[in-house]
């Protein structure tokens, strides 16, 4: 059962520590599943680890977390070749697509090479909930800041653009993130955008940002707008999960 309109939950979280497995599903990811409207069966969640080179360890850990939470898990990998015959058809069968962090530049390049960009758009338009963390948050937007090219952050401006905003992630935990994101919005390199501290997420219905959520105490979310040659940052009200 798809969501009743295109839905994206873009986060700097969604994962929590776990006792018997490497990591577990966090409240933000649970929210993404709830938004899909699934009732009476296990939700179908597809994990996409392109940004980490489809790490086999990461995929294994996802299946352990999915089993612990009661998801019907699957994954999409592109290395060394796609693991499904029809990527679009596979994504359209899902309730939620969960995109992991890592290299957003590498993710976007591989997605475009294999047509995953258009498959994601088709899934989004069909009501499959798209969610993700870090690179899996920036990718839905016009762009943001990235360490894809090295430890000194650089702008990324060729996101999928499903959402007409820029996106800042790890806003409170990586010292380069906030000042660079603000400067890129101020000089027009990036459009108006939204940013999340670790543990926070942004809910979009269609292309409208309709709510900010957090799974961690004191985590915030922010609107960052250009005003002449400067930037204005406004802290958003957040709903604690």
N, C-alpha and C positions, 0 to 999 in steps of 0.2 A: 504494500500500500504506500504510494508515494506521498510526500508532503503536499499540502494543498497549493503551494506556490514555490517557485525556485528559492532554495534555502542554502545559505552558507554560514557555518560557524567557524570563524577564523581565530586561531588561538595562539597563545604562548604557553600552552599547557595541555591538559587532557590525559596526563599519565601520572601515576602515583607509585610510590614504593610498595613492594609486596613481600610477604614473608617467604613463600615457597617457590615463587617464580621470579624472573628477573625484574619485571615491572608489571603493574596492573592498570586497568582502565580507570581513568579519573572521572570526576563529576562532569567536567566539560564534555568529554566524549559520551558519557551517559546522556547528557542533555541532547547531543546531536542525534542519538538513537531515539530518544523520546520524541524529538521533533519529526521523525519520520512517520510517526503515527502507527507503528506496527502493533498489532494486538493478536493474541492467541497463537503465536508461533515465535520461534527464535528469530531475532532480527538478522538480516543478511548484511554483513559488514565486510567490505573489500579493503584490504590494506595495500597501500602503494608506497614502496620504499625506494623509489627511483633516486631520490636525493642522496641516499646513502649507498648507491650502486647496487641496490637489491641485495644487501648483505644477507646471506643465508641465516646467520645467527639472529638478526633482527626479525626476519620472517618467522623463524622458529619461535622466538619469544612472543610475537604477535599471536600465533596460534595457541600458545599456552595461556595468554591473557584472555583471548576470546573464549576458550573453553571454560576458564574460570568464571567468566561473566555470563556465559550462556548464549553467546553469539554463534551464528552459523558463519564461520569465517571463510574467506577466500583471499587470494592475493593476486595482484597484477605485477609481473616483473617484465623487464625489457632486456636485461642482460642474461645470457648472451643472445637470446632471442625472446620474443614475447611468448609467454607460457599459455596463452589462450588464442584460439583461432581468430575470433572476432572481438576486438577490444570494446567496441561500442556496445555490442550485444551483451557482453559480460557486465559492463558497468550499468546498463539499463536494468539488469536483473537484481541489482543491489538495492538495499534500503539506505545505506550509508557508505560513502567512500571516504576513507581515512588516510590522509597523506602525511607522511613522516617528514622530519626535518633533515637538514644537510645542505647540500649545494643547490640553491634555487636556480643558479645559472645552468648547472648541469641538468637539472630536472626539466627546465623549459626547453633546452636543446633536444633532449631525448624524447620528450613528449611530442614536439613538433616533427621530429624525424619519423616517429611511428604513428602519427595521427591521434595521439592521446589528447591533444588540445581540443580537437573537434569532438572527440568522444566525451570529454568532460563537459563541454558545453551542452551536448545532447542530453547527458544525464541530468545536469542542472536544470535544463528547461523542462525535463520530464518529471521533476520533483524528487529525484534522488538527492538526499542531503549530502552536501560536500563539507568536509571538515578537515582539519589538519593543524599541525604545530610548526611554527617557525617558517621554514621554506614552504611547508604545507599550508601556511597562512598567506604569505606574501604572494604566492603564485596566482591566486584568484584576482588580485588587484592589478593596477597599472604598474606598480613597482614598489621599491622600498630600499632598504640597506642590506648589504650582504657581505659575508666573509668568504664567498665562493672563490675569490681571486687571491686571497691571502689574509694575513692577520689584520691589516689595515682595511677597514670597511670601505666599500665603494657602492655607488648607486647601481640599482638594477631598474631598468625602465621598460622592459619588454615582457611584463607579466601578461597573463591571459586576458586581463581587462574585462572579465565578467563583471567586476565591480569597478566603477569609474573613479576610484580613490587610490591613494598610496597607502602603504601599510608599514608601521613600525613594530618590530617584535623585540622581545627581551629588553624592554624599555628601561627597566630598573636594575638589570643585572649585568649588563655589558656597557662599560663606560662610554664607548664611542657611539652607541646607538642613538641616544636622545639628541645630542648636539648635531650629529650629521643629518639625522632625519629632519630636524628643524631647519637647518641651513639649506637643505635641498628643496624643502617646501618654500622657504623664503625667497630663493633665487629662481623659482619656477621650474627647476629640473623635475620635480615631482608635483603632482596636483595636491589639493587638499586631501588630508588623510586621517586615518585613525591608528592609534598605537596601543599596545597592550604590555603591561608588566607581566612577568612570569606568573602564570596561574590565572590569567584573565583571557576572556574571549569576547568576540564581537559577533552579534547575530544580525545577519542581513536577510530580509525577505525581498525577493526581487533584487533591486539595486539600492534599496533603502536600509540604512543601519537602524535597527529598531530596538536594540537593547545590548547592554554590556553585562557580562557575568564573570564571577570569579570563584575559583575553588580554593583560593589561598587568602588568608587574612592579610589585609592591607594592600593587596594587589589592586591596581587601578587601570583604567582605560581612558583614553584622551582623544579629543578632536584637535587636530593641528591644521591651522588655516593661515594662508598668506594674507597680510594686510600691508599693502604698499611694498616696501622693501624689508619688512620685518615679518615675524611669525607670531601668531597668537595661539597659545595652548590652553585648552579648556578641559578640566577634568570632568569626566562623565559620571553620572550616577550609575552604580553597579548593583546587580542583584547577587547576593551571596548564596552559593549553592551548598 
